[in-house]
Amino acid sequence: MVMKNKQENVPAGKFKAECLAMMDVVAEGTVEYVITKRGKPVAKLVPVGKPSKPVFGCMKGTAKAVGDLLAPVDVAWEAHEGA
């Protein structure tokens, strides 16, 4: 069973004064804060998920070059025939 984090509404003024302490509580993963301005929700402070793998380089080492990649192809192309 997945436990949902407790969610608390916090006025912007209180958040401004206590934001570093609130960030520590959120990092523990037990509370999420909804920051309000004049009683209306404007932002939400939630824990960061697991970092994802970078896209660039993720396939490194998965392919193998076979043969001479720079050698000419044995098949004539239409573009070479002047068609």
C-alpha positions in Angstrom: 0.0 0.0 0.0 1.4 3.4 -1.0 1.1 6.1 1.7 0.2 9.5 0.3 2.1 12.5 1.8 0.3 14.7 4.2 -0.6 18.0 2.5 -0.6 21.3 4.4 -1.7 24.8 3.2 0.8 27.5 4.1 0.4 31.3 3.7 3.1 32.9 1.5 4.3 35.0 4.4 4.9 32.0 6.7 6.5 30.1 3.8 8.9 33.0 3.2 9.9 33.0 6.9 10.3 29.3 7.3 11.0 28.0 3.8 14.4 26.3 4.6 12.9 24.3 7.5 9.9 23.4 5.3 12.3 22.2 2.6 14.0 19.8 5.1 10.6 18.4 6.1 9.6 17.9 2.5 12.9 16.1 1.8 12.0 13.6 4.4 9.0 12.7 2.3 6.2 13.0 4.8 4.7 16.4 4.0 3.9 18.5 0.9 3.1 22.2 1.2 0.6 24.1 -0.8 1.6 27.8 -0.7 -1.3 30.2 -0.7 -1.6 33.9 -1.4 -4.7 35.6 0.0 -6.1 32.1 0.6 -5.7 30.9 -3.0 -3.2 28.2 -3.9 -0.3 29.4 -6.1 2.5 26.9 -5.7 3.3 23.5 -4.3 6.4 22.3 -2.5 6.9 18.5 -3.1 9.9 16.2 -2.9 12.0 15.7 -6.0 11.7 12.3 -7.7 14.5 10.0 -8.6 16.8 11.6 -11.2 16.4 10.1 -14.6 19.3 8.8 -16.8 20.7 11.4 -19.2 19.5 11.0 -22.8 22.8 11.7 -24.4 25.2 8.8 -24.2 22.6 6.4 -22.9 23.2 3.9 -25.8 27.0 4.1 -25.5 28.5 0.6 -25.9 25.3 -1.1 -27.2 26.2 -1.1 -30.9 29.1 -2.7 -32.8 30.6 -1.5 -36.0 31.2 -4.4 -38.5 33.3 -3.9 -41.6 34.6 -0.8 -43.2 32.1 2.0 -42.6 33.9 4.4 -45.0 34.3 2.0 -48.0 32.2 2.6 -51.1 28.9 0.7 -51.5 28.9 -2.0 -54.2 25.5 -1.0 -55.4 25.2 1.9 -57.8 22.7 4.6 -56.8 20.3 6.4 -59.1 21.8 9.7 -58.2 25.1 8.6 -59.5 23.6 7.6 -62.9 22.4 11.1 -63.6 18.7 10.0 -63.7 
